[in-house]
Amino acid sequence: MFSLNIILTILLLAGIGYVTYLIKKNRALAVINNLISHELGVLVEAATKVAKNLPGRRRLPSTPGELLEDPALLATILTAMVIKYGNMKLGMTDFDSISNEDYISVYIDTSSNELLLSINPDLDSGTNTAGIFGSYPKPDDGTFH
């Protein structure tokens, strides 16, 4: 009977030790999550400040998702593309060649603060840019289209 008490005491102490380890690990993860939350708040606030200064701005979007649907932001992206690549001509044949399944995926390289617009919805399977933009398990990676 005495040996059973010793075994149960050892199991109880091991359980208490494991629970203590999990509590410390959970607190460390909470600190990391709070830091990430703060940094995301800073990014959203910076994007909001940029959006306020866009020409023709009527109202500020209430959520970050609305910011991506903003026509002024789309116009700014197209303006940057025309400045970078020069004048472009788009005719009716260009629009006719687009099907309902065609779309552009928007990837963000956070290390260089660059946008990548791609018609490849599976960019993570490429060899040269997969590590930069992360890995997405599904062909539709859930980014804004």
N, C-alpha and C positions, 0 to 999 in steps of 0.2 A: 504494500500500500504506500509505503514511503517513497519508493521509486516512481510510482505513478504521479505522486505529488511533485516530485522533482521534474519529471518530464513535462507535466502541465505548466509548471512555473517557467520552465525554459521556453515553451511554446508561447506563453503569455508575454514574456519579456521580448521574445522575437517579434511578436505581433505589435507590441507597443513601439518597438524600434522601427518597424516597417511603416507604421502609421505616422510616426514622427518624421521619417524620411519623406513620405508623401506630402505631409503638410509643408515642409520646407521647400520641396520642389514646386508645389502649387503656388506658394507665395512668390517664388522667383519667377514663375511664369506670369503671375499677375503683374509684377513689376514690368516685365518685358511687354505685356499686352498694353499696359498703361502708356509706356513709352511709344509704342507703335501708334496707339490711338492719338496721342499728342502730335506726333509727326504727321499723321494723316490730316489732322485738324489744321495744322500749319499749311499743308499743301492745298487743302480746299480753300482756306482763307486767301492764300496767294492767288489761286485761280479766280476767286471771287473779285479780288482787287483788279485783276487784269480784265475781267468781264465788265466791270463798272466803267472802264476806260474805253471800251469798244465803241466805235461810232454807231449811232442809231440805236443805242441801248435804251429800251423803254422801261423794263423792270428786271430786277435781279432774280435769277432762278432760285427756288426755295430748296432744291436738292441738287447734288452733284450730277445726277443723271440728266436733269433738265439742262444743265450747262452743255452737255454733249449734243443735245438736240437743238441748240440755239442757232438760228440762221446767221447771226452776226459772227459766231465762232467759225461756222462753215465758210463764210465769206472771207474771214481772216486767213484761214488755212489755204483757200484757193488763191488769195492775193499773194501769199508767201510762195506758192508754187509757181505762179506766173512770173513773179520777180526772179525766182531762181532759174526757171527753165525758159523764160521768154514767152512771146505771144504764141497762142495755140488756136487752131481752127477746129471747131467741132461741127460736123455736118449731120444731116439726118441719117446718113448711113452709119455714122458712129453710134447714134442712139438706137438704130434698128438692130445693131449687132449685139445689144445687151439683152439677155434673157431674164426671166423672173428669178432664176437661181443665182445670177451674178450679183456679187456685193463686194464691198471693200472691208477688210478687217483692219482695225486700228490697233497697232501695237505701240507701247511706250517703252523706250529704253531709258530707265531711270538714272543710269550712270552718266549718260551724255545729254539727258533732257531732250531727246529727239523723238519725233513721231515716225512710225513706219506705216505707210498705207500700202496694203498688199491685196491682190486679188486671190492670193493663196490662203485659204482658210486653215491650212495645215502647216503653218510656217515652222512650228517646232520640229517637224520631221526633216527640215533642211539641214545641211551639214555646217554651214558657216555662221548662221545667226541663231541657232536654237538655244545656245547657252545665254544669250543676251536677253531674250524676251521670255524665258521661262518655258516650261513644258506643260502642254495642255493635253489631257487624256482623250478628249473627244474631238472629232473634226470641227464641230461647232463649239468654239472655245468660250462662248458666252461673252465675248467682248462686244462693245457697241458696234452695230452694223448700220 
